[in-house]
Amino acid sequence: MAEFQYNNHIHSGTQQTPFYLDSGRHPRMGFEPAQPASRLETVNEFTDRMHSALTEAKAALVKAQDDMTRYYNQR
């Protein structure tokens, strides 16, 4: 349960969950409402979505690093 909580928690540095950045989807918890049938995602769409998520995470980490640097340099 602790691993699931950690992997499903949005981290302050990346602004994403580790599970999403690793697998490209959010984990199922077992009590989600019934969803309509979805269309099958192509490989290109998946790679584009993963590339976009990783780019956003990298930008969030750079911003967090800049914020921490600015805070540290004030002292």
Secondary structure, 3 states (H helix, E strand, C coil): CHHHHHHCCCCCCCCCCHHHHHHCCCCCCCCCCCCCCCCCCCHHHHHHHHHHHHHHHHHHHHHHHHHHHHHHHHC
